[in-house]
Amino acid sequence: MQWSESLSVGVQLIDEQHKEWFAKADALFEAGKKGQGKEYVGEMLQYLDSYTRKHFADEEKYMLSISYPGYEEQKKAHTAFIAQLQKIKEDYEASGGSLGTILGANKMVIDWLVKHISTMDKKIGEFAKQNNK
């Protein structure tokens, strides 16, 4: 799954980070599919986790800067997703680097991203546009 214009939030910083996020999730999926080493896939998972935390922090900072009313709901969703990513990392390690674990994890990540961007993040862009922020 690649980022597409239909997922645009309309806020350049957020859209650029979402594009990067999709690229990294896709790279992780490809690494798993190609049976690349456990260490490499582990590094990709770690990078995805770090990037997710950075993106959420940037997005939350932006929401606060425009006094976005849905901030608390977004923050809860972000916290829950970080916990899911942590579980994926733990499951991957516990499985000894199972391909099935990484493929299932990738599907969860992409599904969550598409749903979250489509239902929650787009509202940030709409709010910013309506309020000329």
N, C-alpha and C positions, 0 to 999 in steps of 0.2 A: 504494500500500500504506500503510495506516494502522496505527499501534500499536493493539494489542488486548490485552485482559486476559489472553489466553493467553500473552502475552509477559512478563507480570509476573514479576519476579525475587523480589519480596517485600521489597525494601529500598527505602524511599521515595525516597531521593536518586537511586539508580540508575534506578528506574522513571520518575521525573519527567524525568531527563535523556534517557532513551530516548525518551520521548514527544516531547520537544523535537527530538531528532535526527530522528525520523520526520517531524515537521512540516517541518523544514528541508530534508530530502531530497525531500519531496513538493513543496515550493515550488520547488526547483531543477528538478525534473522538469516542473512546470507552466510555468516560465519558458522552458524549452527547447521545450516543445510549442507554446507561444504565439509562439515566434519572437522573444521579447524580446531586446533588444540584447545584443550580445556582452559589453559592459561589465557589464551587470546580471548576466548568467549568471556571468561571471568573479567578480563580487563575491559571489554566492551560493556559488560553489565555495570561495572564500577563507573565507567565514564557516563553511561546513561543515567545512573543514579546521581552523580555529581551535577550533570547538566540539568537534570530535572529540578534539583534543589535550587540551582542558580536561576533557572527560568521562573520557577514559582516565586522566588524572592523578588525578582525584577517585576513580575506581573503584579504581585501584591503591592509593591512600592508604587507602581503606576496607578493602581486602583485607589490607593490612599491619596495620591496626588490630585486625583480628579473627584475625590469624595464619592466614590462609587458605592451605592447603597447595598450591593450584593456582596460586599467584601467578606463578611463573616461566613457566608455560605461557600464562597470560593475557597477561603482558607481551610475550612473543614474538608472540602473535597481534595484539596492539595495534600493535606496531612494524611488522609486515608490512602491516597495513591502512593505516597512515599512509603507508607507501611506495607502496601502491596509489593512495591519494588524490593523492599528489604526481605520480604518473605520469598520472593523469586530468587534472590541471591542466595538465601539460606537453603532453599530447596535444590538449587543448582549444585551447590557445594555438597549437600547431603546425598545427592543422586550420583555423585562422582562424575559429573559433567554430562548428564544424560541429554541426548538430542531432543527427546520428547519433552523434557522439562523446558528447554529453551524455546522450542517451537510453540508450546502452549503458552509460555510466558509472553512471547512476542505477539501472539494473537490477543492476549489480554491487554497488553500495552497499546497496541494499535486501536483495538475496539474502544478502550477507555479514552484515548486521545481524540478519536473522531467524535465520540459522543460528547465528551467534555467541551471540546471546541465548538461543536455545533449547537449545544444547548446552553452552555454557560459563558464561554469566552466571547461569543458573538455579542452577547448582551453588553459586555464592556465597551466594545466598539460602537454599538448603537447608542449607549449612554453618552460616550465621549462626543459622538457626532451631534446628538441632540443638544448637548450642552456646550458645543464649540470648545472642547477641551483639547 
